Amino acid sequence: MRLYNASQVRELDRVAIEEHGIPGITLMKRAGQATVDTLFEKWPDTRCAVVFCGTGNNAGDGYIIGGLLADKGVKARVVRVGRKPEPGTDAGDAYAFCESSSAEITDDDTGITDYLDDADVVVDALLGTGIAGRVRENYAAVITAINDADLPVLAVDLPSGLCADTGRILGCAIKADATVTFIGRKLGLYTNNGSEHCGEVVFDGLGVPATVFTRFGHEHSTHLLTYREEINKLKPRHRNAHKRSHGHLLVIAGNEGMGGAAIMAAEAALMSGAGLVSVATVPSNVPAILARRPELMPRGVTDEAALVAMANKSSAVVCGPGLGGDAWARMVLGCAIESGLPGVFDADALNLIAETGKFEGAPGAIFTPHPGEAARLLPGVAVQEDRMHAVQTIRAQYGAVTLLKGAGTLIAGPAEVSLCPYGNPGMSVGGMGDVLSGVIGALLAQGLPAEDAARVGAVVHSLAADKLVALQGERGLLATELLPAIRRLINGGQGTA
């Protein structure tokens, strides 16, 4: 599945109309019908619905929806916040259709609370993909009233006030329970604030032929990852395999007082299938690591020669969890970079790399920053304002596959950007990033290319968290609780998404 920005979706719409001969009003009617079908599927007992319409094609969809609801016997109130559409346009034809029905149309948006008094569902057709800048005051007042009404909200194409490209809130935005989106899935629905404001995303292609989409190559859109697609990159193991067949990962982590980070990353690597996992850490952490997981091979490292010897026996490296920023941290980071091994660089390793603004590691490097670390890698860039721009810029500047964590994790590789649709707020707890580093490192050690390792790791890690949260809730989720679920998912089990 692909994700598109607003201008790409508008181009897809144009190609469907002008080059494939699908009338615009036909697409509007299909969009209206898809929305009404979703409304009755989710709220089958709806007797009264209020449809808020702005200006343009999004409003045209709203007028069709109002007319269709009225034809089905629903008390449909259509509130026109924008200007009345011009006759002869697609939106004008939609308005005429609504006028010919029994829907009640009003342009008085001052008595919004009165309209909502006996409503069962609100339909948001205020602002579409064409919004630029902050939401204007009159629209903001309507959006606020809808959000305050505590009614189910169904958004048309995307929640009004949400940026279709970035998932940013443009001053204020509708908080929908579901969003029906058309023709092309919008990137902003899946990242940043999108997942918070769109609710369940329902997609309808409106019967647009597949040939319309061939206009865009993969480099112009974002790949929406699925578990089943990604897990198929892990091939069955040979019957005569031995431990070195599955890679030897070196985890460089855990300065004084940060031994837990080293343990979590290393244990996650074992659970993700690495044949051998060595841990280079400060000497004081070694007893705790052995007591926690005797299958690990920890060594207290105090000099460069000892670390180089460990690296020479390894097939991949993870560097950064709990690393700190002192002379020891700088020494081991330098060794990790100079080793020539494919590797995952996370946490404090990224903070140290950010000091110079450049990276001269071997091919196969993966950066896994959260937004704060990304901001240090890109001084002066507002990362969350445009996550797509940020992840692509880090990839270009540092030359590493980049996994930008957060709602709608983005992965920028040499060819394209991917988005992981899994994950939940329960993951906002210490240790989650350490576990992710270990999972990705294990996949690198097993021979997956860097971009595939990042994708598979992100999907497995986030989906494991989703499965646990479904059982026990978001609050109190622990990073180490993910490990058994990660192991099952790595082996292709209990994942159908």
Secondary structure by P-SEA (a helix, b strand, c coil): cbbbcaaaaaaaaaaacccccccaaaaaaaaaaaaaaaaaaacccccbbbbbbcccaaaaaaaaaaaaaaaaccbbbbbbcccccccccaaaaaaaaaaaccbbbbccccccccccccccbbbbccccccccccccaaaaaaaaaaaacccbbbbccccccccccccccccccccccbbbbccccccccccccccccccbbbbbccccccccccccccccccccccccccccccccccccccccccbbbbbbccccccaaaaaaaaaaaaaacccbbbbbccccaaaaaaaacccbbbbbcccaaaaaaaaaacccccccccccccaaaaaaaaaaaaccccccccaaaaaaaacccccccccbbbbbbcaaaaaaacccccccccaaaaaaaaaaacccbbbbbcccbbbbcccbbbbbccccccccccaaaaaaaaaaaaaaaacccaaaaaaaaaaaaaaaaaaaaacccccccccccaaaaaaaaaacccccc
